[in-house]
């Protein structure tokens, strides 16, 4: 077998001469393998005799260093102090706790889940086939109806879409409230991955005699509990800044797509600014405009749209501070802090670094303390 570098590639002085393109054997598997490190060679040859001659032209790469080890970077939320997270800044709001991954399944459980997936896949395919057949029949009927009334099929589809595309949110139904209560009762102590399914919970509620004989006050209490659950999911704060930023990214992308689609449907122009409202938030500020909306800011105000985004971001970050005191022109008083700030306005300064004197930053004389601050 020819190797990449043979003895013919070295001159009489031992200097390496590169082979030409046509001299390389491109079918040689050595071209497509990674050379072994010294530790790997030692492990593979420790039980072999040491007096075996080397194959001609074979070059070892014992001088290659071992690959460097990689260390994971800290999570953004791990570098924040407790008073910088979203729950501490919103103590009156409920906290949405992160999802706990389910435990590893046993082989028997995996086989059972596979059977269920196959059955569900067959049922879904049967449903889609039925829907496809229904849509084909509907298309044919719409074409007949269009010819009968001398209109286009699109006109009929638009009339149908008016009634099905937009729905007002419905009030919670009693059956949904009872299923929610039953799920909290039965699934609370069960590990993730083994909770009762919706169909099972629905059957339990239907067969529960106590839930079929509820008073009006009890029904209202169940519905109110479901409303509170919906409000928590809609308005609750995330447990850390990272998950809050992921929510913002997902919803912002959906809003931008809907605005672009609405521009195509109706011809509207829209501008979207999304900025974080606190300096410690990890949310990335975003701007979006339909069509050529970005030209509006330069044509009218002679400044790019990004400049307005930065100003909007700075303005938003100071709104929480203004909302606490309802005043914009409060001057910091370091000499009489207890009386002039805490007792007068009912607020206090948090996050001052330990070991730094509580004085005006202009009077701090060391670079180290300034960096801490």
C-alpha positions as CSV (number, residue, x, y, z in Angstrom):
1,X,0.0,0.0,0.0
2,X,1.3,3.4,-0.8
3,X,1.3,6.0,2.0
4,X,0.9,9.7,1.9
5,X,4.6,10.4,2.5
6,X,7.1,7.7,1.4
7,X,10.8,7.7,1.5
8,X,10.8,9.1,-2.1
9,X,9.5,12.3,-0.6
10,X,12.7,13.0,1.2
11,X,16.0,14.1,-0.4
12,X,19.5,13.0,0.5
13,X,19.7,15.7,3.3
14,X,16.5,14.5,4.8
15,X,14.5,17.5,3.7
16,X,10.8,16.9,2.7
17,X,9.8,17.5,-0.9
18,X,6.0,17.8,-1.5
19,X,4.6,15.3,-4.0
20,X,2.8,16.6,-7.1
21,X,-1.0,16.3,-7.5
22,X,-0.7,13.3,-9.8
23,X,1.7,11.4,-7.5
24,X,-0.9,11.2,-4.7
25,X,-3.0,8.1,-4.4
26,X,-6.5,9.6,-3.8
27,X,-7.9,6.1,-3.0
28,X,-5.6,5.6,-0.1
29,X,-7.7,5.5,3.1
30,X,-4.8,7.1,5.0
31,X,-5.8,10.4,3.3
32,X,-9.1,10.3,5.2
33,X,-8.0,9.2,8.7
34,X,-7.0,11.2,11.7
35,X,-3.4,10.5,13.1
36,X,-3.3,9.1,16.6
37,X,-1.8,11.0,19.5
38,X,1.0,9.6,21.6
39,X,-1.3,8.5,24.4
40,X,-3.5,6.6,21.9
41,X,-0.5,4.9,20.3
42,X,0.8,3.9,23.7
43,X,-2.6,2.4,24.7
44,X,-2.8,0.4,21.5
45,X,0.8,-1.0,21.4
46,X,1.4,-1.6,25.1
47,X,0.9,-5.4,24.7
48,X,2.9,-5.7,21.5
49,X,6.6,-6.6,21.2
50,X,8.9,-3.6,20.9
51,X,11.4,-5.2,18.4
52,X,9.0,-5.1,15.4
53,X,10.4,-3.1,12.5
54,X,8.5,-0.1,11.3
55,X,6.9,-0.2,7.9
56,X,8.8,1.8,5.3
57,X,7.5,5.3,4.8
58,X,5.3,5.2,7.9
59,X,5.6,8.3,10.0
60,X,4.4,8.4,13.6
61,X,2.9,11.6,15.0
62,X,4.0,11.2,18.6
63,X,4.7,14.9,18.9
64,X,1.1,15.9,18.4
65,X,-0.4,17.4,21.6
66,X,-3.5,16.1,23.2
67,X,-6.8,17.9,22.3
68,X,-7.6,20.7,24.7
69,X,-10.4,20.1,27.2
70,X,-13.6,22.3,26.9
71,X,-15.3,24.0,29.8
72,X,-18.9,25.1,29.7
73,X,-19.6,28.8,30.0
74,X,-21.7,29.9,33.0
75,X,-25.4,30.3,32.4
76,X,-26.5,33.9,32.2
77,X,-28.8,33.6,35.1
78,X,-26.0,32.2,37.3
79,X,-24.1,35.5,37.1
80,X,-27.0,37.5,38.5
81,X,-27.7,38.3,42.1
82,X,-31.1,37.3,43.6
83,X,-32.4,40.9,43.4
84,X,-31.7,41.1,39.7
85,X,-34.1,38.3,38.6
86,X,-37.6,38.8,37.3
87,X,-39.5,37.2,40.3
88,X,-37.8,39.5,42.9
89,X,-38.6,42.6,40.8
90,X,-42.2,41.4,40.6
91,X,-43.1,40.0,44.0
92,X,-46.8,40.4,43.6
93,X,-46.9,38.2,40.4
94,X,-47.1,34.4,40.4
95,X,-43.9,32.6,39.3
96,X,-44.0,30.0,36.5
97,X,-41.6,27.3,37.5
98,X,-39.4,25.5,34.8
99,X,-40.5,22.2,33.4
100,X,-39.0,19.1,35.0
101,X,-37.8,16.5,32.4
102,X,-39.3,13.1,32.8
103,X,-37.2,10.1,34.1
104,X,-35.6,7.6,31.8
105,X,-38.1,4.9,30.7
106,X,-37.5,1.2,31.1
107,X,-37.5,-1.2,28.1
108,X,-41.0,-2.4,28.8
109,X,-42.2,1.2,29.1
110,X,-40.5,2.1,25.8
111,X,-42.2,-0.8,24.1
112,X,-45.6,0.2,25.5
113,X,-45.1,3.8,24.4
114,X,-44.1,2.6,20.9
115,X,-47.3,0.6,20.6
116,X,-49.3,3.7,21.6
117,X,-47.4,5.9,19.2
118,X,-48.0,3.5,16.3
119,X,-51.7,3.3,17.2
120,X,-51.9,7.1,17.4
121,X,-50.1,7.5,14.1
122,X,-52.6,5.2,12.4
123,X,-55.5,7.1,13.9
124,X,-54.0,10.4,12.9
125,X,-53.4,9.2,9.3
126,X,-57.0,7.9,9.1
127,X,-58.3,11.3,10.4
128,X,-56.2,13.2,7.8
129,X,-57.4,10.9,5.0
130,X,-61.0,11.6,6.1
131,X,-60.3,15.4,6.2
132,X,-58.7,15.3,2.8
133,X,-61.7,13.4,1.3
134,X,-64.1,15.9,2.9
135,X,-62.1,18.9,1.5
136,X,-62.1,17.4,-2.0
137,X,-65.9,17.0,-1.8
138,X,-66.3,20.5,-0.5
139,X,-64.2,21.9,-3.3
140,X,-66.4,20.1,-5.9
141,X,-69.5,21.4,-4.2
142,X,-68.1,25.0,-4.1
143,X,-67.3,24.8,-7.8
144,X,-70.9,23.6,-8.6
145,X,-72.3,26.4,-6.3
146,X,-70.1,29.0,-8.0
147,X,-71.3,28.0,-11.5
148,X,-74.9,28.0,-10.3
149,X,-74.8,31.5,-8.9
150,X,-72.4,32.9,-11.5
151,X,-69.7,33.8,-8.9
152,X,-66.1,32.7,-8.4
153,X,-65.1,29.9,-6.0
154,X,-62.8,32.5,-4.3
155,X,-65.8,34.6,-3.5
156,X,-67.6,31.7,-1.8
157,X,-64.4,30.8,0.1
158,X,-64.1,34.4,1.4
159,X,-67.7,34.3,2.6
160,X,-66.9,31.1,4.5
161,X,-63.7,32.4,5.9
162,X,-65.4,35.4,7.5
163,X,-67.2,33.1,9.8
164,X,-64.4,30.7,10.7
165,X,-61.1,32.6,10.8
166,X,-61.8,34.9,13.8
167,X,-63.2,33.8,17.1
168,X,-63.7,35.6,20.4
169,X,-62.1,33.8,23.4
170,X,-64.7,31.7,25.2
171,X,-65.4,31.6,28.9
172,X,-64.1,28.5,30.8
173,X,-66.6,25.7,30.7
174,X,-67.5,23.7,33.8
175,X,-66.2,20.4,32.4
176,X,-62.8,21.9,31.7
177,X,-62.7,23.4,35.2
178,X,-63.5,19.9,36.7
179,X,-60.9,18.2,34.6
180,X,-58.3,20.8,35.7
181,X,-59.2,20.2,39.4
182,X,-59.0,16.4,38.9
183,X,-55.6,16.7,37.2
184,X,-54.3,18.7,40.1
185,X,-55.6,16.1,42.5
186,X,-54.3,13.0,40.8
187,X,-51.2,14.2,39.0
188,X,-49.6,16.2,41.8
189,X,-47.7,13.3,43.3
190,X,-47.0,11.4,40.1
191,X,-43.6,11.7,38.4
192,X,-43.3,13.5,35.1
193,X,-44.1,11.2,32.2
194,X,-46.7,9.1,34.1
195,X,-49.5,11.6,34.5
196,X,-53.1,10.7,33.6
197,X,-54.0,11.7,30.0
198,X,-56.9,14.1,29.2
199,X,-59.2,11.3,28.0
200,X,-58.7,9.4,31.3
201,X,-59.3,12.5,33.4
202,X,-62.5,13.2,31.4
203,X,-63.8,9.7,32.1
204,X,-63.0,10.0,35.8
205,X,-64.9,13.3,36.0
206,X,-67.9,11.9,34.2
207,X,-68.0,8.8,36.5
208,X,-67.4,10.8,39.7
209,X,-70.8,11.1,41.6
210,X,-69.6,14.0,43.7
211,X,-68.7,16.1,40.7
212,X,-72.1,15.4,39.2
213,X,-74.0,16.8,42.2
214,X,-72.3,20.2,42.7
215,X,-74.0,23.3,44.0
216,X,-73.8,26.6,42.0
217,X,-71.3,28.0,44.5
218,X,-69.1,25.0,44.1
219,X,-69.3,25.2,40.3
220,X,-68.3,28.9,40.4
221,X,-65.4,28.0,42.7
222,X,-64.0,25.4,40.2
223,X,-64.4,27.9,37.3
224,X,-62.6,30.6,39.3
225,X,-59.7,28.3,40.0
226,X,-59.4,27.5,36.3
227,X,-59.4,31.3,35.5
228,X,-56.6,31.9,38.0
229,X,-54.6,29.1,36.4
230,X,-55.1,30.7,32.9
231,X,-54.1,34.1,34.3
232,X,-51.0,32.7,35.9
233,X,-49.9,31.2,32.6
234,X,-50.7,34.4,30.7
235,X,-49.4,37.0,33.2
236,X,-47.0,35.1,35.6
237,X,-43.3,35.9,35.6
238,X,-40.7,33.4,34.6
239,X,-38.4,32.0,37.2
240,X,-35.2,33.5,35.6
241,X,-34.3,36.1,33.0
242,X,-33.2,33.5,30.4
243,X,-36.6,31.8,30.1
244,X,-38.3,35.3,30.0
245,X,-36.0,36.2,27.1
246,X,-37.0,33.0,25.3
247,X,-40.7,34.0,25.6
248,X,-40.0,37.4,24.2
249,X,-38.1,36.0,21.2
250,X,-40.9,33.5,20.4
251,X,-43.7,36.0,20.7
252,X,-41.8,38.7,18.9
253,X,-41.1,36.4,15.9
254,X,-44.8,35.5,15.8
255,X,-45.8,39.2,15.9
256,X,-43.4,40.1,13.1
257,X,-44.8,37.3,10.9
258,X,-48.4,38.3,11.6
259,X,-47.6,42.0,10.8
260,X,-45.9,41.0,7.5
261,X,-48.9,38.8,6.6
262,X,-51.3,41.6,7.5
263,X,-49.4,44.0,5.3
264,X,-49.8,41.6,2.4
265,X,-53.5,41.1,3.1
266,X,-54.5,44.7,3.8
267,X,-51.7,46.9,2.6
268,X,-51.1,48.4,6.1
269,X,-47.7,49.7,7.3
270,X,-46.6,48.9,10.9
271,X,-43.5,49.5,13.1
272,X,-42.6,47.3,16.0
273,X,-40.2,48.2,18.8
274,X,-39.5,45.6,21.6
275,X,-37.0,46.6,24.3
276,X,-36.3,45.4,27.8
277,X,-37.7,47.3,30.7
278,X,-34.8,46.7,33.2
279,X,-31.1,47.0,32.9
280,X,-30.5,43.5,34.2
281,X,-32.8,41.8,31.7
282,X,-31.1,39.7,29.0
283,X,-33.8,40.5,26.4
284,X,-32.3,41.6,23.0
285,X,-33.9,44.8,21.8
286,X,-35.6,44.3,18.4
287,X,-37.2,46.5,15.8
288,X,-39.3,45.5,12.7
289,X,-41.1,47.4,10.0
290,X,-43.3,46.1,7.2
291,X,-42.2,46.7,3.6
292,X,-40.0,49.9,3.5
293,X,-41.2,51.4,6.8
294,X,-37.6,51.9,7.9
295,X,-37.2,54.6,5.3
296,X,-39.9,56.7,7.0
297,X,-37.6,57.5,10.0
298,X,-34.7,58.7,7.8
299,X,-37.0,60.6,5.4
300,X,-39.0,62.4,8.1
301,X,-36.6,62.6,11.1
302,X,-33.3,62.2,9.2
303,X,-32.2,59.6,11.7
304,X,-32.1,55.8,11.2
305,X,-34.6,53.6,12.8
306,X,-32.0,52.0,15.1
307,X,-31.3,55.4,16.8
308,X,-34.9,55.6,17.9
309,X,-34.7,52.0,19.2
310,X,-31.7,52.9,21.4
311,X,-33.5,55.9,22.8
312,X,-36.6,53.9,23.4
313,X,-34.5,51.3,25.3
314,X,-32.9,54.0,27.5
315,X,-36.3,55.6,28.2
316,X,-37.9,52.2,29.1
317,X,-35.1,51.3,31.5
318,X,-35.8,54.3,33.7
319,X,-39.6,54.0,33.8
320,X,-39.6,51.6,36.8
321,X,-37.5,54.1,38.7
322,X,-39.9,56.9,37.9
323,X,-43.0,54.8,38.6
324,X,-41.9,54.1,42.2
325,X,-41.6,57.8,43.2
326,X,-43.8,59.5,40.5
327,X,-41.0,62.1,40.3
328,X,-38.3,62.6,37.6
329,X,-36.0,65.2,39.2
330,X,-35.0,63.5,42.5
331,X,-31.4,64.3,43.4
332,X,-29.4,61.7,45.3
333,X,-28.3,62.8,48.8
334,X,-25.5,60.7,50.1
335,X,-24.9,62.8,53.3
336,X,-28.5,62.7,54.5
337,X,-29.6,59.5,52.8
338,X,-31.8,58.1,55.5
339,X,-34.0,61.2,55.8
340,X,-33.8,62.7,52.4
341,X,-34.4,59.5,50.4
342,X,-35.7,56.6,52.5
343,X,-38.1,58.5,54.8
344,X,-39.1,61.1,52.3
345,X,-39.8,58.9,49.3
346,X,-40.1,55.4,50.8
347,X,-37.5,53.9,48.6
348,X,-33.9,52.7,49.1
349,X,-30.9,52.0,47.0
350,X,-30.1,48.3,46.6
351,X,-27.1,46.4,45.2
352,X,-24.4,48.7,46.6
353,X,-21.2,46.6,46.5
354,X,-19.8,45.3,49.8
355,X,-16.6,47.0,51.0
356,X,-17.3,50.3,49.1
357,X,-18.0,53.4,51.2
358,X,-21.5,54.8,50.7
359,X,-20.5,58.1,49.2
360,X,-20.9,59.9,45.9
361,X,-19.1,58.1,43.1
362,X,-17.2,61.3,42.2
363,X,-15.6,61.1,45.7
364,X,-14.4,57.5,45.4
365,X,-10.6,57.7,45.0
366,X,-9.6,54.1,43.9
367,X,-10.1,52.5,40.6
368,X,-10.9,49.1,42.2
369,X,-13.9,50.5,44.1
370,X,-15.1,52.3,40.9
371,X,-15.0,49.0,39.0
372,X,-16.9,47.3,41.8
373,X,-19.6,50.0,41.7
